[in-house]
C-alpha cells in the first residue's frame, strides 16, 4: 500500500481551539465592570434583576432542550450572556417579574423556536427588551432609586435641565443597571483586545450616530451635547455588545461598516424624531433583519482564487465610498431641514394659535403677560410640582381678550412626559372665574384605538365648563363628582397624563395669574 496517500476529509479544513463557550466567557468577563458597578450603585434589587434574568434564560433553554429532546446547550454560555445583557439594559427599579418574562421570551421565542444558537435572526436580548417596552411601558420607563423617581439624563436634558456629563460617563446618573459609559468602554476594549469583536461595527455606529445628532439634534457640533448623547441612552452598550453579536451581524468586514452606519443613522433618527423611550434597541433589530441582504451585497472570492499579486487592503475603498455617500446624504438632508425649519416652526405656531382659539373661542386675540413669561422662565425647564402632577411642563401661558380688549380668559400649554408613548401636549382654556372652558391637543402620539381616543369629544368634553381645584381620574368609568373624570377605556396612563396636565394648568393659573 502506498504510504504517501493523503487522507481527505470534509470541510472545514481550518480548525481552531476557539469554542462558543470561550467566546461567551469573554463576553461575560467584558460585562463584569458594568455589572459590578450597577450592583454597587443600585443595590440588592439590581443584583436580583440580574440573577433572575440569567436564571430565567438558563432554565428556559434547559426546559426546551428536555422537551424537544435536544442535547444540553447550557455549557456554551450563550443563555447566560443573553440574560446578563437583558438585565443590564433594564431599569434598576423594574418589578422582578420583568426580567423573568423577558428572559423566557428571549430564549424560547427568539432563539429556540428558530433553531437555537446561530439560527436566530435578531439579537435575543434586544428583542426581549423591545417586547418588554411594548408590553410593560410604565414599568420599563420608570426609574426610581430608593423610592425616589427622577428623569434619565436624556429626558432631563430634553426638558431643559442641566446635566452632568462627567457623572453620566462614570455611571453616577439615573440610568439602566449597566449604564456606566466608562465600564462599558472598558468591557468593549477588552473584547477588542481579545479578538472577541472588531471595531468596525462600534466605530461606524458611533460615528454615524454622532454625525446625525450634530446635524439634526438642534445643538450643532456642541461637544458637551454630543458627549451626552453618546454616553447616555444605550448607544455604547448597543454598539459594543449588541450590534456585534456574530450571529446577527454581517460576516464580511466591508458590509459590517455599512451595517454600523445603518444602526447609527436609525438610532439618531429615532432619538431626534421618535417618541419611544428607546432608540438604539429598535435600530439594531431593524438592522439585524437587513443582515441577509447586506451579506449578499458582496460575496467572498472562492478559496484559492488568484488574479495577479494579492495585496491586502487595510481600508476598503467600498467603505470610503459608503461613508462619502452617507456624508453627502446627511448634508443634503441637513440643507432640506434648514430650508424647512422656519416653515415647520410657523406651522407649529399656527397650530398653537388654532388650539388657543378652540379652547377659548370668545377671545379675539392672545398675548403673553410679562408675569407669566417670568414664571415660566424661572422654572428653567423643570417639572411643575412633580410630586403632585408627575412630569408636566408649562410651555406657555397667554391671556385671551375680546374685540374690546377685555380679558375673557387664559390658555396654558402644558406637556406631560408621562404618556404611554412618550409625551403629549395640551392647551387648557380657563375663564376669569377659574373654570375650564375646554382642552385641545397640539401633540398626541398614543396607540391608535386606545390612547388616541383621548382626542375624542367623549373624553375631552368632560372638562368643559367644570371648576375644580384638582381633577381626579376615575379608572372604573363611574365618575359622578364635579372633579372626577372618566378614563379612556384601556388607556388609563394616557388619561392620567391628560388629567395631570390640566391640573398643572389650573395650579399655574392659581399661583401666577388669578
C-alpha positions in Angstrom: 0.0 0.0 0.0 1.3 3.4 -0.9 2.2 5.3 2.3 2.2 8.6 0.5 -1.6 8.6 0.1 -3.4 11.6 1.8 -6.5 11.4 4.0 -9.2 13.6 2.5 -11.9 14.8 4.9 -14.9 17.1 4.6 -14.7 20.7 5.4 -13.9 22.7 7.4 -10.2 22.2 6.8 -9.1 25.0 9.0 -9.7 24.4 12.7 -9.3 26.5 15.8 -9.3 25.9 19.5 -11.7 28.7 19.9 -15.1 27.4 21.1 -18.5 29.0 21.6 -18.0 28.6 25.4 -14.8 30.5 25.4 -16.2 33.3 23.2 -19.2 33.7 25.5 -16.9 33.5 28.5 -15.0 36.5 27.2 -18.3 38.4 26.7 -19.3 37.7 30.3 -15.8 38.9 31.5 -16.2 42.1 29.5 -19.5 42.8 31.1 -18.3 42.4 34.6 -17.2 46.0 35.1 -20.7 47.3 34.1 -22.4 44.6 36.2 -20.3 45.2 39.3 -20.8 49.0 39.1 -24.5 48.6 38.5 -24.9 46.4 41.6 -22.7 48.8 43.6 -24.8 51.8 42.6 -28.3 50.4 42.7 -28.0 47.7 45.4 -29.6 44.4 46.0 -32.6 44.9 43.7 -30.3 45.3 40.7 -28.5 42.1 41.8 -31.8 40.2 41.9 -32.8 41.6 38.5 -29.5 40.3 37.0 -29.7 36.9 38.8 -33.4 36.3 37.8 -32.8 37.3 34.2 -29.9 34.8 33.8 -31.8 32.1 35.7 -34.9 32.6 33.5 -32.7 32.2 30.4 -30.9 29.2 31.6 -34.0 27.3 32.8 -35.9 28.2 29.6 -33.2 26.7 27.4 -32.8 23.7 29.6 -36.6 23.0 29.6 -36.8 23.5 25.8 -33.9 21.0 25.3 -35.6 18.4 27.5 -39.0 18.7 25.8 -37.5 18.8 22.3 -35.1 16.0 23.2 -32.1 18.1 22.1 -28.6 18.0 23.6 -27.8 20.1 26.6 -26.5 23.5 25.3 -26.2 25.4 28.6 -22.4 24.8 28.6 -21.9 27.1 25.6 -22.8 30.1 27.8 -25.0 31.9 25.3 -28.1 31.8 27.5 -26.1 33.3 30.4 -24.9 36.1 28.1 -28.4 36.8 26.9 -29.7 37.0 30.4 -26.9 39.3 31.5 -27.3 41.7 28.6 -31.0 41.8 29.1 -30.6 42.6 32.8 -28.1 45.3 32.2 -30.4 47.1 29.8 -33.2 47.2 32.4 -34.2 49.9 34.9 -32.9 49.1 38.4 -36.4 49.6 39.7 -38.3 47.1 37.4 -40.5 44.6 39.2 -38.8 41.2 39.5 -41.2 39.5 37.1 -40.0 41.7 34.2 -36.5 40.1 33.8 -38.2 36.6 34.2 -40.7 37.3 31.4 -38.0 38.9 29.2 -35.6 36.0 29.7 -38.3 33.4 28.7 -39.2 35.4 25.6 -35.6 35.9 24.6 -34.7 32.2 24.8 -37.9 30.5 23.7 -39.4 32.8 21.2 -36.4 34.5 19.6 -33.7 31.8 19.9 -35.1 28.2 20.4 -38.1 28.5 18.2 -35.9 29.4 15.3 -33.5 26.5 15.8 -31.2 27.6 18.6 -27.8 29.3 18.7 -26.7 30.5 15.3 -30.1 30.5 13.7 -31.9 33.4 15.5 -32.5 36.3 13.1 -32.2 39.1 15.7 -30.4 39.6 19.0 -32.4 37.7 21.7 -31.7 40.2 24.5 -32.6 43.2 22.4 -35.8 41.5 21.0 -36.8 40.8 24.6 -36.1 44.4 25.6 -38.3 45.7 22.8 -41.0 43.2 23.7 -40.9 44.4 27.3 -41.0 48.1 26.3 -44.2 47.4 24.2 -45.9 45.2 26.8 -44.8 46.9 30.1 -44.2 50.5 29.1 -44.8 52.0 32.5 -42.5 49.6 34.4 -39.8 49.8 31.8 -39.6 53.6 31.7 -39.8 54.2 35.5 -36.5 55.0 37.1 -36.9 55.1 40.9 -34.0 54.6 43.2 -34.5 54.3 47.0 -38.1 55.2 46.3 -37.2 58.5 44.6 -38.2 58.9 40.9 -36.2 61.1 38.6 -35.7 61.6 34.9 -33.0 60.0 32.9 -30.2 62.3 31.7 -31.6 62.5 28.2 -35.1 63.2 29.5 -33.7 65.9 31.8 -31.8 67.5 29.0 -34.8 67.4 26.7 -36.8 69.3 29.4 -34.1 72.0 29.6 -32.4 70.9 32.7 -28.6 71.0 33.2 -27.0 67.6 33.3 -23.5 66.5 34.5 -21.9 64.7 31.6 -19.0 63.6 33.8 -21.4 61.9 36.2 -23.1 60.1 33.2 -19.7 58.9 31.9 -18.7 57.5 35.2 -22.2 56.0 35.8 -23.4 58.1 38.7 -26.6 59.2 37.0 -30.1 57.7 36.7 -29.9 55.0 34.1 -30.3 51.3 33.3 -28.3 48.9 35.5 -25.4 48.7 33.0 -25.4 52.4 32.3 -21.8 53.3 33.2 -20.2 54.6 30.0 -16.7 54.1 31.4 -17.4 50.5 32.4 -18.9 49.7 29.0 -15.9 51.2 27.2 -13.5 49.1 29.4 -15.5 46.0 28.6 -15.7 46.8 24.9 -11.9 47.4 24.7 -11.3 44.1 26.4 -13.4 42.3 23.8 -11.4 44.0 21.1 -8.0 43.2 22.6 -9.0 39.5 23.0 -10.3 39.4 19.4 -13.9 39.0 20.5 -15.0 41.8 18.3 -13.7 44.1 15.5 -14.0 47.8 16.0 -15.6 48.2 12.6 -19.2 48.0 13.8 -18.8 50.0 17.1 -16.8 52.8 15.4 -19.1 53.1 12.4 -22.2 53.0 14.6 -21.0 55.7 17.0 -19.5 57.9 14.1 -22.8 57.8 12.1 -24.9 58.4 15.2 -22.7 61.4 16.3 -22.8 62.9 12.8 -26.6 62.6 12.7 -27.0 64.2 16.1 -24.6 67.0 15.2 -26.6 67.8 12.0 -30.2 67.3 13.3 -30.0 67.3 17.1 -30.5 71.0 17.3 -27.3 71.9 19.0 -24.8 71.6 16.1 -21.3 70.3 16.9 -21.6 71.2 20.6 -19.1 68.8 22.3 -21.0 68.6 25.6 -24.3 67.8 23.9 -22.7 65.2 21.7 -20.9 63.5 24.6 -24.2 63.4 26.5 -25.9 61.7 23.6 -23.1 59.1 23.2 -22.7 58.4 26.9 -26.4 58.1 27.7 -29.3 56.3 26.1 -27.6 52.9 25.4 -25.6 53.7 22.3 -22.3 52.3 23.8 -23.9 49.1 25.1 -25.6 48.7 21.7 -22.6 49.4 19.6 -20.1 47.2 21.5 -22.2 44.3 22.9 -25.5 44.1 20.9 -24.7 45.1 17.3 -21.5 43.0 17.3 -23.4 39.7 18.0 -21.7 37.4 15.5 -25.0 35.5 14.7 -27.0 38.6 13.8 -24.3 40.9 12.3 -22.8 40.7 8.8 -19.9 38.3 8.0 -17.9 40.4 5.7 -15.7 43.3 7.0 -16.9 45.7 4.4 -20.6 45.2 5.0 -20.0 45.4 8.8 -19.2 49.1 8.3 -22.3 49.7 6.3 -24.3 47.8 8.9 -22.9 50.0 11.7 -23.8 53.2 9.7 -27.4 52.0 9.3 -27.7 51.4 13.1 -26.1 54.8 13.9 -28.4 56.7 11.5 -31.5 54.9 12.6 -30.6 55.5 16.3 -30.1 59.2 15.6 -33.4 59.5 13.7 -35.4 57.7 16.3 -33.8 59.7 19.1 -34.5 63.1 17.4 -37.9 62.4 15.9 -39.2 59.3 17.7 -41.5 59.2 20.7 -40.3 55.8 22.0 -38.3 55.5 25.3 -35.6 53.6 23.4 -34.0 54.3 20.0 -30.9 52.0 20.0 -32.7 48.7 20.5 -35.1 49.2 17.7 -32.3 50.4 15.4 -30.3 47.3 16.0 -33.1 44.8 15.5 -34.1 46.5 12.3 -30.5 46.3 11.1 -30.4 42.6 12.2 -33.2 41.9 9.7 -31.2 43.6 6.9 -28.2 41.4 7.5 -29.1 38.6 5.0 -29.4 41.3 2.3 -26.2 43.0 3.3 -24.2 39.7 3.2 -25.3 39.3 -0.4 -24.1 42.7 -1.5 -20.5 41.5 -1.6 -19.6 37.8 -1.7 -16.3 36.3 -0.7 -14.0 35.2 -3.6 -13.7 31.4 -3.7 -10.9 29.9 -1.7 -7.8 29.6 -3.9 -8.9 32.4 -6.2 -5.9 34.2 -7.7 -5.7 37.1 -10.1 -2.3 38.5 -10.1 -0.4 39.6 -7.0 -2.6 39.6 -3.9 -2.4 42.7 -1.7 -4.5 43.0 1.4 -6.3 46.4 1.6 -6.3 47.6 5.2 -9.2 50.0 4.5 -11.6 49.0 1.7 -12.4 51.7 -0.9 -16.0 50.5 -0.8 -16.2 51.6 2.8 -14.9 55.0 1.8 -17.5 55.3 -0.9 -20.2 54.4 1.6 -19.0 57.0 4.1 -18.9 59.7 1.3 -22.4 58.8 0.2 -23.6 58.9 3.8 -22.0 62.3 4.4 -23.4 63.7 1.2 -26.9 62.4 2.1 -26.6 63.8 5.6 -25.5 67.2 4.3 -28.3 67.2 1.7 -30.9 66.3 4.4 -29.4 69.0 6.7 -29.9 71.5 3.9 -33.5 70.5 3.4 -34.0 70.7 7.2 -32.5 74.2 7.3 -34.7 75.3 4.5 -37.9 73.9 6.0 -37.2 74.7 9.7 -38.7 78.1 9.6 -41.8 76.8 7.8 -42.2 74.0 10.3 -41.9 76.5 13.2 -44.5 78.7 11.6 -46.9 75.8 11.2 -46.4 74.9 14.8 -47.2 78.4 15.9 -50.3 78.3 13.7 -51.4 75.0 15.3 -50.9 76.5 18.8 -52.9 79.6 17.8 -55.7 77.4 16.5 -55.8 75.4 19.7 -55.9 78.6 21.8 -58.9 79.7 19.7 -60.5 76.3 20.1 -60.4 76.2 23.9 -61.2 79.9 24.4 -63.5 80.8 21.4 -64.6 84.1 23.0 -61.1 85.6 22.6 -60.3 87.7 19.5 -56.6 87.9 20.3 -54.0 86.4 22.6 -51.0 87.9 24.4 -48.4 86.7 26.9 -48.0 88.7 30.1 -44.6 89.5 31.5 -45.5 87.9 34.8 -46.4 84.6 33.1 -43.3 84.6 31.0 -41.1 85.3 34.1 -42.8 82.4 36.0 -42.1 80.0 33.1 -38.5 81.2 32.7 -38.0 80.7 36.5 -38.9 77.1 36.1 -35.9 76.6 33.8 -37.5 73.6 32.2 -38.2 71.8 35.5 -41.4 69.9 36.0 -44.2 71.9 37.7 -44.9 70.3 41.1 -43.8 66.8 40.1 -44.8 65.3 43.4 -48.4 66.1 42.6 -48.7 66.1 38.8 -45.8 64.0 37.6 -43.5 65.1 34.8 -45.6 68.0 33.5 -44.0 71.2 32.0 -45.6 74.6 31.3 -44.7 75.7 27.8 -46.7 78.9 27.5 -49.4 80.9 29.2 -51.4 83.5 27.3 -54.2 85.9 28.0 -57.3 85.9 25.8 -59.0 89.2 25.0 -62.2 90.1 23.1 -62.5 92.8 20.5 -62.8 95.5 23.2 -59.6 94.3 24.7 -61.4 93.0 27.8 -59.9 89.8 29.3 -62.1 86.8 28.7 -59.8 84.1 30.0 -56.4 82.4 29.8 -54.8 79.5 27.9 -52.0 77.3 29.2 -49.9 75.0 27.0 -48.7 72.0 29.1 -46.7 69.0 28.2 -46.8 65.7 30.1 -43.9 63.3 29.7 -45.9 60.5 31.4 -48.0 59.5 28.4 -47.8 55.8 27.3 -45.9 56.5 24.0 -43.8 59.5 25.1 -45.2 63.0 25.5 -48.4 64.8 24.9 -49.1 68.5 24.9 -52.5 70.0 25.6 -53.9 73.6 25.6 -56.2 74.3 28.5 -58.6 77.2 28.4 -59.6 78.7 31.7 -62.1 81.6 32.1 -61.7 84.5 34.5 -63.5 82.6 37.2 -61.1 79.6 37.1 -63.5 77.3 35.2 -62.0 75.1 32.5 -63.6 76.1 29.2 -62.1 73.3 27.0 -58.9 71.4 26.2 -57.2 70.7 22.8 -54.2 68.6 21.9 -51.3 70.0 19.9 -49.2 66.8 20.4 -50.7 63.3 20.8 -48.8 60.2 19.7 -50.6 57.5 21.6 -51.7 54.0 20.4 -54.4 54.0 17.8 -57.7 52.8 19.1 -56.6 53.2 22.7 -54.7 56.3 23.9 -55.6 58.2 20.7 -59.2 58.1 21.9 -58.3 60.8 24.4 -58.7 63.2 21.5 -62.3 62.2 21.0 -65.1 64.5 22.3 -66.4 61.9 24.8 -63.2 62.3 26.8 -62.1 65.9 26.2 -65.6 67.4 26.7 -65.7 66.1 30.3 -63.5 69.1 31.3 -65.7 71.7 29.6 -67.4 74.2 31.9 -66.2 72.5 35.1 -64.5 74.2 38.0 -62.2 72.3 40.4 -59.1 72.8 42.4 -57.9 69.5 41.1 -59.4 66.8 38.8 -59.3 63.1 39.8 -59.2 60.3 37.3 -61.8 57.5 37.7 -60.4 54.4 36.1 -63.6 52.5 36.6 -65.7 54.8 34.4 -68.1 55.7 37.3 -67.3 59.4 37.7 -70.0 61.3 39.4 -68.4 64.1 41.4 -67.7 67.5 39.8 -64.0 67.0 39.9 -64.0 63.3 38.6 -63.0 62.4 35.0 -63.8 59.0 33.4 -60.7 57.3 32.0 -60.4 56.3 28.3 -61.0 52.6 28.2 -57.8 50.7 28.1 -55.7 53.9 28.3 -55.6 54.9 31.9 -51.9 56.0 31.6 -52.8 58.4 28.8 -55.9 59.6 30.6 -53.8 60.2 33.8 -51.3 62.2 31.8 -54.0 64.5 30.4 -55.6 65.0 33.9 -52.2 65.9 35.3 -51.6 68.3 32.5 -55.0 70.0 33.2 -54.3 70.1 36.9 -50.9 71.7 36.2 -52.6 74.4 34.1 -55.0 75.1 37.0 -52.2 75.2 39.5 -50.2 77.6 37.4 -53.3 79.8 36.9 -53.9 80.0 40.7 -50.2 80.5 41.5 -49.3 83.2 38.9 -52.4 84.6 37.2 -55.5 84.6 39.4 
